[in-house]
Amino acid sequence: MASLAEWYRGKKVVITGASSGIGKDLALLLGEFGADLALVARRRESMEEVRQALQGKGGEVLVLPADVSDRQAMEGVAREVLDRFGHADIVIGNAGVGGLNPAPSFDLDIHQRTYAINCLGLAYTLVPFIPSMIARRDGILVGVSSLAGFRGLPKAGSYSSSKAAQGVFLESLRVDLRPYGISVLRIHPGFVETPMTDHDEFRMPFKVPVRKSSWLIAKAIRRRKAVYLYPWPMKVLTWVNRMLPPFLYDRVVPALSGQKEEIRPRML
Ligand SMILES: NC(=O)c1ccc[n+]([C@@H]2O[C@H](COP(=O)([O-])OP(=O)(O)OC[C@H]3O[C@@H](n4cnc5c(N)ncnc54)[C@H](OP(=O)(O)O)[C@@H]3O)[C@@H](O)[C@H]2O)c1
């Protein structure tokens, strides 16, 4: 079997959220393998850093600043990628926002913005590539959801539910697109060291370095893993958590989360 680097060499990969954290580091790793990359996020300078760092690695790097919650802008991104690259082999919808939104002071503006970016943004990222993938009868669509999407975590009504919606959306796409040779993958990370988790509002067990996360995602994509949860200790905790009946869940999970009482609504 080809090495991971050989498999990615020359592949045309779109990554949203490529200006920071998981998306930026994944772009750097796949770029080192020689993939052609289209980077999407709002902060152009940070994506230019990725392009600079990848000079001489063999792949082409397009920097396409856009807001994923802007449908027209994302249709424009897809047109530009298809114009410049001819096709996309892999589209990774990773851009997202975290957030805390405790029910007693629930902020509907945060809720709306979280859904616009995490839910609509994912659809605006992936859907414009479906017709060209159907025509080629090949392609991989990837969504970066979260382990937070399996149950309603405390003080996370907006984030958890947006991540659950992403997972279910991706599952429907997977079923529908399988007959066309297109794979749709759900990636569910646990805690990863990125600016999103650079705070101490709650406990983050088994947090992994971002480079480890990039390797795990890169390997899961190559294996066309339909549903991928990592790291494994958090996968186990998530499965246990999913089994808890409500009377236990409501008491145990808030107590273990280490969340501060005075948490105010905010996006992360
Ligand atoms: N870190 C974790 O522990 C963890 C765990 C599970 C899941 N995840 C998921 O992994 C993904 C990446 O998170 P991260 O930890 O890497 O966070 P991060 O470092 O804060 O990066 C978030 C990325 O999303 C982009 N983004 C946010 N809003 C956007 C918008 N409206 N339009 C375009 N791009 C936008 C940001 O770019 P600009 O600001 O430049 O637009 C940035 O590149 C998210 O979907 C997150 O939910 C993270």
The ligand as an SDF file (V2000), in Angstrom:
LIG
                    3D

 48 52  0  0  0  0  0  0  0  0999 V2000
  -10.1060   22.0500   19.3200 N   0  0  0  0  0  0  0  0  0  0  0  0
  -10.9000   21.0940   19.7590 C   0  0  0  0  0  0  0  0  0  0  0  0
  -10.7130   20.5580   20.8650 O   0  0  0  0  0  0  0  0  0  0  0  0
  -12.0310   20.5910   18.9000 C   0  0  0  0  0  0  0  0  0  0  0  0
  -12.7150   19.4470   19.3400 C   0  0  0  0  0  0  0  0  0  0  0  0
  -13.7510   18.9440   18.5860 C   0  0  0  0  0  0  0  0  0  0  0  0
  -14.1000   19.5600   17.4080 C   0  0  0  0  0  0  0  0  0  0  0  0
  -13.4310   20.6730   16.9930 N   0  0  0  0  0  0  0  0  0  0  0  0
  -13.8530   21.2940   15.7360 C   0  0  0  0  0  0  0  0  0  0  0  0
  -12.7460   21.4530   14.9020 O   0  0  0  0  0  0  0  0  0  0  0  0
  -12.9570   22.5680   14.0490 C   0  0  0  0  0  0  0  0  0  0  0  0
  -11.7340   23.4640   14.1030 C   0  0  0  0  0  0  0  0  0  0  0  0
  -11.5900   23.9350   15.4360 O   0  0  0  0  0  0  0  0  0  0  0  0
  -10.2010   24.4760   16.0380 P   0  0  0  0  0  0  0  0  0  0  0  0
  -10.0620   23.8880   17.3750 O   0  0  0  0  0  0  0  0  0  0  0  0
   -9.1350   24.3290   15.0400 O   0  0  0  0  0  0  0  0  0  0  0  0
  -10.5860   26.0170   16.2510 O   0  0  0  0  0  0  0  0  0  0  0  0
   -9.8400   27.3700   15.8760 P   0  0  0  0  0  0  0  0  0  0  0  0
   -8.3740   27.2440   16.0920 O   0  0  0  0  0  0  0  0  0  0  0  0
  -10.5970   28.4310   16.5970 O   0  0  0  0  0  0  0  0  0  0  0  0
  -10.0830   27.5050   14.3120 O   0  0  0  0  0  0  0  0  0  0  0  0
  -11.3610   27.7110   13.7990 C   0  0  0  0  0  0  0  0  0  0  0  0
  -11.2340   27.8910   12.3040 C   0  0  0  0  0  0  0  0  0  0  0  0
  -12.5480   28.0800   11.7550 O   0  0  0  0  0  0  0  0  0  0  0  0
  -12.5390   29.2380   10.9590 C   0  0  0  0  0  0  0  0  0  0  0  0
  -13.8290   29.9130   10.9560 N   0  0  0  0  0  0  0  0  0  0  0  0
  -14.5910   30.2570   12.0190 C   0  0  0  0  0  0  0  0  0  0  0  0
  -15.6780   30.9250   11.6140 N   0  0  0  0  0  0  0  0  0  0  0  0
  -15.5790   31.0210   10.2550 C   0  0  0  0  0  0  0  0  0  0  0  0
  -16.3770   31.6000    9.2540 C   0  0  0  0  0  0  0  0  0  0  0  0
  -17.5250   32.2350    9.5530 N   0  0  0  0  0  0  0  0  0  0  0  0
  -15.9790   31.5040    7.9760 N   0  0  0  0  0  0  0  0  0  0  0  0
  -14.8250   30.8740    7.6520 C   0  0  0  0  0  0  0  0  0  0  0  0
  -14.0250   30.2940    8.5540 N   0  0  0  0  0  0  0  0  0  0  0  0
  -14.4040   30.3740    9.8400 C   0  0  0  0  0  0  0  0  0  0  0  0
  -11.4770   30.1520   11.5660 C   0  0  0  0  0  0  0  0  0  0  0  0
  -10.9830   31.0280   10.5650 O   0  0  0  0  0  0  0  0  0  0  0  0
  -11.2020   32.6290   10.5140 P   0  0  0  0  0  0  0  0  0  0  0  0
  -11.4350   33.0880   11.9140 O   0  0  0  0  0  0  0  0  0  0  0  0
   -9.9460   33.1170    9.8770 O   0  0  0  0  0  0  0  0  0  0  0  0
  -12.3890   32.7910    9.6170 O   0  0  0  0  0  0  0  0  0  0  0  0
  -10.4190   29.1330   11.9510 C   0  0  0  0  0  0  0  0  0  0  0  0
   -9.5980   28.8580   10.8450 O   0  0  0  0  0  0  0  0  0  0  0  0
  -14.2340   23.2380   14.5270 C   0  0  0  0  0  0  0  0  0  0  0  0
  -15.3100   22.8400   13.6990 O   0  0  0  0  0  0  0  0  0  0  0  0
  -14.4250   22.6940   15.9240 C   0  0  0  0  0  0  0  0  0  0  0  0
  -15.7670   22.6800   16.3220 O   0  0  0  0  0  0  0  0  0  0  0  0
  -12.4050   21.2090   17.7180 C   0  0  0  0  0  0  0  0  0  0  0  0
  1  2  1  0
  2  3  2  0
  2  4  1  0
  4  5  1  0
  4 48  2  0
  5  6  2  0
  6  7  1  0
  7  8  2  0
  8  9  1  0
  8 48  1  0
  9 10  1  0
  9 46  1  0
 10 11  1  0
 11 12  1  0
 11 44  1  0
 12 13  1  0
 13 14  1  0
 14 15  2  0
 14 16  1  0
 14 17  1  0
 17 18  1  0
 18 19  2  0
 18 20  1  0
 18 21  1  0
 21 22  1  0
 22 23  1  0
 23 24  1  0
 23 42  1  0
 24 25  1  0
 25 26  1  0
 25 36  1  0
 26 27  1  0
 26 35  1  0
 27 28  2  0
 28 29  1  0
 29 30  1  0
 29 35  2  0
 30 31  1  0
 30 32  2  0
 32 33  1  0
 33 34  2  0
 34 35  1  0
 36 37  1  0
 36 42  1  0
 37 38  1  0
 38 39  2  0
 38 40  1  0
 38 41  1  0
 42 43  1  0
 44 45  1  0
 44 46  1  0
 46 47  1  0
M  CHG  2   8   1  16  -1
M  END
$$$$
